[in-house]
């Protein structure tokens, strides 16, 4: 088979056709990026002088991968990145911050941020929702002209597939604004209030999305929506409740995206989501990320058998056990097995299940990359078998 450009390789995989090599993603989306400590450790391991750090998101402590690193690792995807200032303003470096919705986040021991004061924690009625000072849609994301500028720059400078990561969607946003426990109570005990809350958020989300996608135009190939609907052992709420309360809102978001863009839609949900795949396919998603195979019911061979004709699988390399705690050879074997199981007939992009956290040794990041190249039939992977602090 003739060699494909990275962009063609990714888009062909979405068409469920064989590609010249297994598509590979590292750092090409917000959910496959590196934690700031893992990123710095990788630079040190390689003996490279670290370029000025670009934050992908300060609250989640993830970086935006520099092009020199993306090129070296050989990923097929680049993400649209509207950069923060090189040095974050002081108000963005504090351990307590407010988001656009008015929710307070607090940093834990110099690490990740967690919600500590939901903006709508005290709301009790639909009238409370109506009186709330909802944010303007344009405050939820980058300005359309900024997205357009950086998407065009990427299209001109790379032959990779270009991904636009949208903000967290209706489930995450409503959980953050209400608090996780109260959100669960709302979904079970006060359906009218819960649906009104979701509808407010969906209205804002869709009003934010269309101007951004229209500005980016055909300079983006992929759109990622993040909205966890499962936990490790099963659904976040009952499948019946999901189909009544959440699925129609997901359908509206997907419909809005499709009305504004020809980009493929990748839906991100961690956990045990097998039960929801028919619903997600029904609302129109094209790909599922991250394929958390360590969760209940997420056996890769069965997923491929039952849904591989209808949805692309993106990820699957375990970030709970293998990447942080395995030896490099165990990482390589994990990649080999997932490629063997999920790649046939296209429809697979190999990558980490989630953000590579600070406890993942750089040797394992390089082992992941090496194996993606070797077993993905891209090269012999020699460049990545590099000794770091005496181990390889």
Buried (B, 14 or more C-beta within 10 A) or exposed (E): EEEBBBBBBBBBBBEBEEBBBBBBBBBBBBBBBBBBBBBBBBBEBBEEEEEEBBBBBBBBBBBBBBBEBBEBBBBBBBBBBEEBEEEEEEEEEEEEBEBBBBBBBEBEEEEBBEBEEBBBEEBEEBEBBEEBEBBEBBEBBBBBEBBBBBBBEBBEEBEBBBBBBBBBBBBBBBBBBBBEEBBBEBBEEBEEBBBBBBBBBBEBBBBBBBBBBBBBBEBBBBBBBBBBBBBEEBBBBBBEBBEBBBBBBBBBBBEBBBEBBEBBBBBBBBBBBBBBBEBBBBBBBBBBBBBBBBBBBBEBEEBBEEBBEBBBBBBBBBBBEBBBEBBBEBBBBBBBBBBEBBBEEBBBBBBBBBBBBBEBBBBBBBBBBBBBBBBBEBEEBEBBBBEBEEEB
